[in-house]
Amino acid sequence: MLYKILYPLRDYFFGFNIFKYITFRAIAACGTSFFLFLLFYPRFVDFLYKKRLLEKVKRKGCEELYKYHQGKEGIPTSGGILIIIATVVSSILFCDISSPYVLLGIFSLIFLGYIGYLDDIYKVRRDKGGLKKRYKLLAQLIWGVFLGLVLYIKQDYSPVIEIPFFKHIYIDIGILYLFFTAVVIMGTSNAVNLTDGLDGLAIGAVIIASSAFAVMSYIAGNSKFSSYLFISYIPGAGELAIFLSSLIGASVGFLWYNAYPAEIFMGDSGALALGGAVATTAVIIKKELLLLIIGGLFVIETISVLIQILSFRVRGKKVFYFAPIHHHFQVKGWPEPKIIIRFWIISTLFALLSLLTLKIR
């Protein structure tokens, strides 16, 4: 909005020309969403207490893990709602809101955030757990197919898959692109949700992954940089760098209160929304496969769950004390802050590796 209002005024005052630059607007968006989160946090927490959106820690079947998490009982959850609000407001202020890519990112946050919010409500108000898994998966499927359809019919967009480490190698999967995007959305949003188990773990990894994708979005939207690095040029994709910067700022604001020991949890309203937003960006800039590297920590967490389930069903034995794997180390006796920091380091290394692939082609 500010871009549309203030940039045209450059003819009257040269200082407004600064709104032309994506880098300036990205930094401004990041700072704005951060302060918006801090500004509204006290009233938002009061709202969560009023609505009784407070964390419930499962005990049955998890007695050994319960002793590590019983102190988290009664802490406000659904903090992802405020992350979404701060991100959307900041994006509207500093992005070119007419960009279809920005609108897709915003819609992804709101839609998946709402599904997660319903799940959070059911978890705290029902003894049987949250929203049924098939309903959550169906909602993610619907959004993924819709995203794929919008991009598939867009005239200046080529719905192909870019292969990391290789230049000029693309795979055209035709109409199957719709279902491919659905798999990316479903996989990423659920992977972030699985990672969300320790104070600050998931949000820190999301900040790191979003930072890598912000850089890649800026490059993909710049014809010179994309041509030099032999990656797909997506006109207008640079605006996603501003959207992700808004997301990063709001996430840092959340981390301010979510750092160990947490004062608030983001719940499924945050995990599903943030995972979906990152996945949406990856799809738009054709870095779906690279998402496996950038989100390497999320992949590890998901694989640990699959291994645990498969081993128990086939062998009747567990591979890990608990899954996802961060709980395994917790039961082994690692202090929670040490697990979080080490997993952040792993996430950072994956993000750096992904940036290296831009030159190793």
N, C-alpha and C positions, 0 to 999 in steps of 0.2 A: 504493500500500500504506500509506504513512504517512498519507495522506488518510483512508483507511478506519479506521485504527487510532487516530489522534490526534484527528481532528476530533470524534468522539463524546465525547471526554473534556472538551469545552468546558464541560460542566455542572459539572465538578469544579474546573476551572481555566480562567478566561476567556482566558488566553493562547493556548490551543489553537484558539480561534476564528479565528486568523489563517490556518489551513489552509483556511478557506472560500473565500478569495480567490484567484482564478486568477492575478492579477498576482504575488502573493507566491510561489505555487508555481512559476510560470514562471521567476521570477528564481532561486529556489532550485534548480530543475532545471537551469538553464543553468550555474550555478556548480558544481553537483555533477558534471555530465558533463564539464566542463572539467578539474576536478581529478582525476577518475577517469582521463581520458586521460593526463594528465601522470604520474599515479601508476604506471600499468601500462605506460607507454611503454618503459622500459628492458628489461623482461622480454619484452615483445612483439617488440621489434626482435631480441632474441636468438633468439626463436622463428622469425622470418623468415629469419635467417641460417642457423639449423639446418636449416630446410626448403628452403634455397637458393632462396627466393622473391626473386630479385634481378632488377633491371631489365635487359632486353636492348634495345639500340638497333639498329633496322633500318638497314642500310647500303646493301644492294642497291637501286638505283633511287632512292636518297635521298642520294647522295654529298654534294651541296652542303649539305643540311641536317644531315648526319651530323657535320660539323665543329663545329656548334654544340651538339650533343647527346652527343657521345662521352664527355664527362665525367660523364654521368648513368649510364653503364654500371656495373652492380654495386651500385646503390643499392637498398635494400630496397623492395619494392612490396607491394601488398595491404594498405596501411595503413587502407583502408576497413573492414576487419574490426574494428579497435579503435574506430573511429567508431561502428559499429553496436552493439558491446557497451556502450560508455559511454552511448549514447543509450537503448538498451533498459533498462538498469539504472536510469538516472535517471528514465525515464518510468514504470517500475513503481513507483518510490518516491513520485513526486509526482503522477502522474495518477490520475484515477478509473479504475482498470484495468478496471472493469466496462463502461466506455464502448465500444460497438462501433466507434466511429470511431478511438479510440486503438489498439484491437486491429488494425484494418485498416492503420493506419500502421506499427505494429510488424511485422506480418506482411509488409508490402511491403518494408520494410528487409531483413528476414531472407531472404525468398525471392529477391529480385533480387540481394541481396548474395551469396548462395550461388552463383547463376548466374555472377556476375562473378568469384567466387573460382575457380570451375572454369576460367573463361577465363584468369585469371592463371596458374594452374598449367600449363595447356596451352601458354601462351606461353613460359614459362621452361623448360619441359621438353621441348618439341617444336620442331623446326626449321621445321615447316610453319605455325606460327602458333598462335593460340588456338582457342577453341571455334568451331565453324562458325557463320557468321552466321545461318543458317536456324534453328539450335537456340536461339540467343539470342533471336531474334525470336519464335519459337514460345513460349518461356517468358514473354516479355513479353506476348504475345497472351493466353496462358492467364490470367495474373494480371489483365490489363485486363478481360477478359470476366467473370472471377469477381467482381472488384470491382463492375462494372456490375450483375451479377446480384444480388449482396447488397443493393445500394442499391435496385434496381428492385423487389424483393419486400418491402422494408422498409415497414411500414405507415405510419409517420409521416414518410416521406421521399418527395418528389415528384421523379421523375427527368426534370427538364426542364433546358433550357439557358438561362442568364441572359445577356442581351445587354448588354455594357458601354456606358456613356454614356446608356442609356435606362432609365427606371423602368417597372415593370409590363409589360415586354415579355419573354415567355418562349416558348421553342419546345419543344413536346412532340414528340419523335421516336419515341415508343413503344419497341418492342423494339430498335430500332436504337441505343438508348442504351448497350447492352452493347458494341457495336462502337465506338461513339464513345469510350467510356472506354478501350478498348484502344488506339485511335489516340493518345489523350492520353498514356497510359503509355509506349507505344513511342517516340513522338516525343520526349518530355521526357528519358527515361533515355538515349536514344542521343545527344541533343543535348548533354547534360552530358558524356557520354563523349567526344564530338568536341572539346569545349572543353578537356578535360583534356590539355594538351600542354606547358604552361610551369609553372614552379614557383609554386604558389599561385594560379594563374589561376582554375581551375574551382572550387576550394573557397571562394575569396573571393566569387565570383559566387553560389555556392549559399548562403552566409551572408547575403548581401544579399537574395536572393529569398526565403529562408526567413523573414527578419525581416519582410518585407512581408506574407507570408502569415500569419505569427503575429498581426499586427495585424488582418488581415481575419478570421481565425478567431475572434479574441476578439469582434469586432464582430458577426459572423454568429451567434454563440452568445448574444448579449445582445439580448433582445427590444426594449428601448428604443432602443438604438443602431441596430439593423438597421431598425426601423420609421422612425426619424428619417432615415436615409440611403437608404431605399427599396431595400434589398437583401434577399435571401432570408434568413429567420430559420431557422436550423438548430439546434434544441434539442440541447444537449450539444456543439456544435462548439467551444465555448470550450476544452474539454480539449485540442484540437489545438494551441492556442497553447502549452500546456505541453510537448506532444510536440515541437513545432518548436523550442521554447527548449532542450530537451535536445539536439536535433540541432545547434543553433547552438553551444552550449557545447562539444560534442565536436568540431565542425568548427573552432572557434577553437583548441582544443587541438592539433588536427592541423596547423593553419596555423602554430602555434608552431615546428614542426619542418619544415614543408613550404615555408616562406617561402624565397625565393632566398638562397643556394643550398640546394636541398632536401636534407634528410637522409633523407627517406622519401617514397614516392609512394603514392597511395591505390589506384591500379589500377582495373580494371573492378569489383572488389568494392565499391569506394566510389562510383564514378561512376554505375553502374547503380542502386545502392541509393538514393543521395541523390536522383538524378533521379526515380526512382520514388516516393519518399516525398513529394517536393514535388508531383508530379503527382497523387498520391492525395489529398493535402490539397486541391488545386485542384478536383478532381472532387467531393469531399464537400461543400465550401462553395459549389459552383456558380460557380467562377471559372475554368473551363476556358479560355474565350476570353481572359480577362484575363491568363492565363498567357503569352500571346503577347507582352504588354507587359512584365510583370514579368520574364519570362525573355527579354527582347529580345536580350541578348547571345548566349544560346544559339541563338536564331533566326538571328541574323546568321552565326554560325559554321556552322550547318547549311546555310543558303542558299549560303554561299561554296563549300561542298563540292559542292552540287548544280549550281551554275553551272559550276564547274570540270569536272565530269564531263560535263555536257551540251555545253559548248563543245568539249571535246576530242573527243567522239564525233561532233559535227555538223561542226565546222570543222577539227578536227585541230590546234587551237591551245589553249594555256592562257590563261586570263584573269589568274590569279594565279601568282606564282612557285611557291607551294605552297599547298595548302588542307589544313585550315581556315585562315582568314585570319590568325590570329596568327602562323603560320609565314611567311606572305607578308611581313609587316613585319619579321620576324626576318632573313630573307634580304636584305631591303632595307637592313639595317644598323642597325635600331633595337635598342638594348640590351634584353635580356630584362626587367629590372625596369621599364623605361619602358613597355613593351607591357603588362605586367601591371597597373601602376597606372592607366594610361589606360583599359584595358578595365574595371577596377573602377569607375572614374568613370562610364563609359558605363552599366554595370549599375546603379549607384546612381541615375542620372538616370531610367532606365527604371522603377525601383522607385518613385521619387517621383512620376513621371507616373501610375503605376497607382493610387497613393493619391489623387491628384487626381480620378480618375474617380469616386471615391465621392461627390464633391460635384457634379461636372459630369454631371448626369443630367436 
